[in-house]
Amino acid sequence: MISANNIHKSYGTLAVLKGVSLEVKKGEIVSIVGASGAGKTTLLQILGTLDKTDKGEINIANINIVGLSDKELAEFRNKQIGFVFQFHHLLPEFTALENVCLPAFIAGKGKVEAEIKAKELLSFLGLTDRIDHKPSELSGGEQQRVAVARALINNPAVILADEPSGNLDSATAKELHRLFFTLREKFQQTFIIVTHNEELANMADRKLVMQDGVIL
C-alpha cells in the first residue's frame, strides 16, 4: 500500500530526514516511535502529501505521489488519505455531522449521499445521539471519534495518525486504540500511527523506531 524509498528532507541547513525507507502492506497497522525531533511527524506529513520530499520516491496505492502537481496532490489527499491529529481540528461552528461531511463535499459528493455515509460512521462510532452537537458540546473522546469519522468519510486507502491519543485521558485513549483495530477489521484500512504511547505502539503489527532522521 505504501512504499517509500530514500526519503530526505531538510529545512534550511537542518536535515530532518536522512534517507528513510519503509514499506507498509494493505491492512497493516504500523506504529512509529522515537524521541521528539527524530523526524516522525515530518515523515508522516510527507507520506500524507502535506509536505514534499527533497529526494526519494513515494508510492501510495500504486501512485507515484512525488510527480503529482499541487492540484493532483490535493485531490489524491482528499480521496486516498485520512488524517487523525492529536488536536482534532474540528470546525467549532459546525455540528459533528457537518464536520464529518466536509471532506465528502470537497470530493464532490452530494449532501444526501454524504450525510448518509456520515451518519453510518457516527453510528458505528457510538455517536448517533451526538450528531447535532457542536465540538464544544462534546467530550475530548467524542471529539476525537468525530475526527476519526471525518478521516473515514471518503473511504481512504490510508489513515495517518499523529499522536491521536496524546490529548486524551488513559481510559479514553485505550478506547481509541481499540477502535483503530476494529476499523481495520471492518474497513481494511492501512494505518500509520506516530505515538509516544508505548501501549498503542506495541499493539501495532509492527513498531518502527526513528532516531536522528532515520528508521533504526
N, C-alpha and C positions, 0 to 999 in steps of 0.2 A: 504493500500500500504506500509506503514511504521509503524512498532511497535517497540518502544524502551522501555526497562524496567530496571530501577535502574542502569543507566549508571554512572560509576565512572571513573575518570581519574586524575592521579597525575603525575607531573614531579618532581622527587626528593621528597622533603618534601612539595611541593606546590600542594595542592588539587585544581584542576581547575573545575572538575565536581563532584558533591556530591550527586548522586542519581537522575539523570534526567530520567523522563519517559514521553513519548508522543506517540500519535497515529495520523496518517495522512491518510485520505481516498484518494482513487484514484481520480484524477482530482481536488483535493483541492489545493488551494494556501494558504500557511501559512507563516506569517512573524514572525521573531524573533527579538526582540529589547532588549536593555539594555545597560548599561554603558560599556565602554571599560574595558576588564578584567573580564567581567561577565561569560565568557565561551562560547559565541555564536559561534565563529569560530572553537574552539576545538570541539564542538558538531557537527558542520557541517562537519568537516574533518573526524570524527569518523563515522558519517552516510554515508559519501562518501567513506569509506574504505581507506582513505589516512592515517589514524592513527587507532590504536587499543585501544579498551576499556580495562581497568584493571579488570572491573567487570560489569556484566549485560548482558542482551540479546538484540539482534537486529535482526529483521526480515524485509526484504525488498522484495516485490514481492513474498512473501511466501517462501523465502530462508533465513535460519539462517546464517548470514554472520560471526558470531563470530567463527564458527567452520571451516571456509574455510582456506586453505593453501594460502601462498602468491601468488602462480601462479593462483589459483582459484579466489582469490580476484581481481587480475589484470584483468582476463577475465570478471568477473562479472562487475567490474567498467567500463570497456570499452563498454560493451553491454547494461548495465542497468542504468547507471548514466551519466548525462550530467552536466558539471560544467561551471558556468559563474562567473568570478572573477572581482574584482574592476579593476585590471590591466589585460588587455585582454590576455596577454601571447601568442600573435601570433608570429610565427617564421618570423623574418624580411626578410629572403632571399626567402621566398615563397610567391606566389600570394594569393589573397583571396580564389580562388578556391582550390589551393593546400592545404592551411591551413585547409579548411573545410573538405577536403577528408582524412586527416591524420588518424583520428580515424577509418574510414571505412577500410583503408588499414591495420591498426593494427588488425582489426576484420577479415581480410582475404578476404575482398571483392575485386573484380576485378576493374581495372581502369575505364572501361566504366561504370559499374554499379555505382561506387562511384561518378563519375563525373556527371552522370545524376541526381542522388539524390542531390548532392551539388548544381547544377545549379537550380534545383527546389526550394531548400531552399533559395538560394541567391535571386532568382526572387521574392519569396514570401516576402522576407525582403526588397525588393526595391533596390537590389544591382546588377541587371543584367548588368549594364554598368560599374561595378567596379570589375568584377571577375578576370581580368588580372592585377589588380593593387596590388602592394605590400603594406604592412601596412603603410610604411612611406608616401605613396601617398593618404592615406585615412584620413578622419576626425576622431575625437575621437568617435563620434556616429557611424560612419560607421565601425570602427574597432570593436566596441562592438557588432554590429549586425553580423559581420563575426564570432565573438566568439560565439554568440548565435546559428548561423547556424552550427558551429562546434559541439556545445553541442547537437544538434538535429540529427546529421547525422546518428546515429545508432538506431534511434527510442527508446531512453532510457525511462524507466518507470518513472524515477525521474529526475528533474532538481534541482540542488543545486546552489544557487546564493549567493555569499558573497560580499556585498556592490557593487552590479552590476552597480549602477549609481553614485557611490562615486567619480568617476573621470570625470563626465560629467557636462556640464552647465545645468541650470534648465530646459530649453526648451527641450534639447536632453534627459535629464533624464525622463521627462514626456512622451516623445515618447517611450522610452524603457519600462517604466512602463506599458503603454497601450499595448505594444507588448506582454508582458507576458500573459495578459488576452486573447489576440487574439490567441496566441499559445495554450493556454489551451482549448479554444473553438474548434480549428481546430484539434489538435493532442491528446487532453485528457490527457496531461501530468500532473504530480503532481509536484508542486513547493514548495520548502522551501527556503525562502529568508531572509538572515540576512541583516539588514539595519539600518542605523541611519536616513534614510529619513522618516519622520513621514507620509508624504503624501502616499508614497508607502506602508508603514506598515499598514496604515488604509484602504487601498484599498483591502487588502487581505481578504479572507473568515474568517480567524481567526488571531489574533495577540497574540503571546506569549511573555511574559516579563521574561527575565532572570536576576537574581541578585545573585552574590556570588556563582555561580556554580549550581544553581537550577532554575527551572521554577516556578515562583510565582503562 
